[in-house]
C-alpha cells in the first residue's frame, strides 16, 4: 500500500474543535509524529505508533515523517491549532524542498485546524472583524529587530494584531518591548485581550485597555489580541463583547 502524509491541526485544545477530516486521518494512520504534548492528545490504539519529540527538532521530525512515508507508512504530523500557522506544515515542505527529489512525488496533504487566534477571537466576540495580522513574538527563529520592525509597522498601519508566543520564562523581555512599542505608536486605550489556555478547562480571558496591559498578564500559553483604533467594547454584566466593525469611515 502506498504511503501518505497528512499534516494536521488538532485545534486549540477542546476535542470538539478537532475537525472530522483530521479525525479521519488519525483513524487511518500507522504513525503519528509531533511535539510531545501534541502527540499526547492522540489516543493510543493497536496498529498506531506514536513518535513524540522535543519542540526544537522540527526539521528532524519532518525528515523522519517523510522517510516513513517513502517506505509506505501512513503518517500524520500533528500540530496544535492550524498546521500552517507558525507550525509544522512549513517545516515539512522545507524538508521536502531540501530533501531527495523523490520526496516531491509523495502523497502529502495539509488538514487545517482551528488556530488559537480564531478560538480566542470567538470567545471575545469579533475583534478580528476587519483587517488584522498575526505575529509570532518568539525570537527563537527570527531576530528581535525584525519582530520589532513588523510590530511597529503593523501598529502604524492600524491593524488589529494577534500575538503568538508572547512571553516565555527564558525571554520575558520581549513582551515588555512589545507593550512599549504599542503604547508609543498607538497612544490610545484600544482593548487588549489576554486569552490563556483557550477552549480548555483552564481557559481565562481578560480584556484591558492598552495602557493598563502588563507583561505578567501573558505567558507562552496565552494568545494576545490587540484591537485597532476602531475596535469597540460592549460592556454588559459578565464578560464584555469586543468587536471590530467591518467598515471604516473615510
Buried (B, 14 or more C-beta within 10 A) or exposed (E): EEBBBBBBBBBBBBEEBBBEBBBEBBEEBBBBBBBEEBBEBBEEEEEBEBBBBEEEEBBEBBBBBBBBBBEEBBBBBBBBBBBBBBBBBBBBBEBBEEBEEEBEEBEBEBBBBBBBBBBBBBBBBBBBBBEBBBBBBBBEEEEBEEBBEBBBEBBEEBBBBBBBBBBBEEBBEBBEBBBEBBBEBBEEEBBBBBBBBBBEEEBEBBBBEBBEBEBEBBBBBBBBBBBBEBBBBEEEEEEBBBBBEEEEEE
